[in-house]
């Protein structure tokens, strides 16, 4: 059973929309398959804002924030706008290896890009499966 609210109250949605609009950011649609997660595309970066409840605010996910951080509406607008301003600068350089796996060249220059995050998720899943098989004695 989900612990997330079933909907976003209009007052919280209006407050978020107002803060984002003031920062020059457009609040996007509801993420498919969810009720309380909104998509924001700004400065070539995709963000997700999930409503956690009136007590906790919003969970912000984006580059460098894989599991989300709790923010209020003004902080969400500030973080999204600040990341877009830095989009012209080179990304975070990647390490030579990640969890013992060599990092492909296309992710080496922008370790914080969405594609690199997806690669890390895939590599992490592959390593988990390999670890489970090794623990079971399978090859």
C-alpha positions in Angstrom: 0.0 0.0 0.0 1.3 3.4 -1.0 2.1 6.0 1.7 1.8 8.8 -0.8 -1.3 11.0 -1.0 -3.9 10.0 -3.6 -4.0 13.5 -5.1 -2.4 16.9 -4.9 -4.7 19.5 -3.3 -5.3 22.5 -5.5 -3.8 24.9 -3.0 -0.4 23.1 -3.1 -0.5 22.8 -6.8 -1.3 26.5 -7.2 1.5 27.5 -4.8 4.0 25.3 -6.8 2.8 26.7 -10.1 3.1 30.2 -8.9 6.7 29.8 -7.7 7.8 28.0 -10.8 6.1 30.6 -13.1 7.9 33.4 -11.1 11.2 31.7 -11.9 10.4 31.3 -15.6 9.6 27.6 -15.3 6.5 25.8 -16.6 5.0 23.0 -14.6 4.4 20.1 -16.9 1.8 17.3 -16.9 1.3 14.5 -14.4 3.8 11.7 -14.9 2.0 8.7 -16.6 1.1 6.0 -14.2 1.1 8.4 -11.2 -1.3 10.8 -9.5 1.0 13.0 -7.5 4.1 13.3 -9.6 4.5 16.2 -12.0 7.1 16.5 -14.8 9.1 19.7 -15.3 11.4 20.1 -18.4 13.6 23.2 -18.0 16.9 24.1 -19.6 17.2 20.7 -21.3 16.8 18.9 -17.9 13.9 16.7 -16.9 12.8 17.0 -13.2 10.1 15.2 -11.3 8.2 16.7 -8.4 6.2 14.3 -6.2 3.7 15.7 -3.7 4.4 14.0 -0.3 1.7 15.7 1.7 1.1 19.1 3.2 3.5 18.4 6.1 6.4 17.3 3.9 6.1 19.3 0.7 7.6 17.9 -2.5 10.2 15.3 -3.4 12.4 16.7 -6.2 14.2 14.3 -8.5 16.6 15.2 -11.3 20.3 15.1 -12.2 22.4 14.2 -9.2 19.2 13.7 -7.1 18.2 10.1 -7.8 16.1 9.3 -4.8 14.6 12.7 -4.3 15.0 15.4 -1.7 12.2 17.0 0.3 11.7 20.7 -0.7 9.0 23.3 -0.5 7.8 25.1 -3.6 10.2 28.1 -3.5 13.2 25.7 -3.0 12.0 23.5 -5.9 11.9 26.5 -8.2 15.3 27.7 -7.0 17.0 24.3 -7.6 15.5 23.8 -11.0 16.4 27.3 -12.2 19.9 27.0 -10.8 20.5 23.7 -12.6 19.4 25.2 -15.9 21.8 28.1 -15.5 24.7 25.7 -15.1 23.7 23.6 -18.1 26.2 25.3 -20.4 29.1 24.3 -18.1 30.7 20.9 -18.4 29.1 18.2 -16.3 30.6 16.3 -13.4 33.5 14.2 -14.7 33.0 10.4 -14.3 35.3 8.2 -12.4 37.3 5.7 -14.5 35.2 2.8 -13.0 31.9 2.7 -11.2 31.5 -0.3 -8.8 34.3 -2.0 -10.7 32.7 -1.5 -14.1 34.6 0.6 -16.7 32.6 3.8 -17.5 31.8 4.1 -21.2 33.3 7.1 -23.0 29.9 8.7 -23.7 29.2 9.1 -20.0 32.7 10.0 -19.0 32.2 13.7 -19.8 28.8 14.2 -18.2 28.4 12.0 -15.2 25.4 13.9 -14.0 23.4 13.6 -17.2 20.1 11.6 -17.4 21.7 9.1 -19.7 24.6 8.5 -17.3 22.1 8.1 -14.4 20.2 5.5 -16.5 23.5 3.7 -17.2 24.4 3.6 -13.5 20.9 2.2 -12.7 21.3 -0.5 -15.4 24.8 -1.4 -14.3 23.7 -1.6 -10.7 20.9 -3.9 -11.6 23.2 -6.1 -13.6 25.7 -6.3 -10.7 22.8 -7.2 -8.3 21.7 -10.0 -10.5 25.2 -11.3 -10.9 25.6 -11.2 -7.1 22.4 -13.1 -6.5 23.4 -15.8 -9.0 26.9 -16.1 -7.4 25.2 -16.5 -4.0 23.0 -19.3 -5.4 25.9 -21.0 -7.0 24.7 -20.4 -10.6 26.9 -19.3 -13.4 
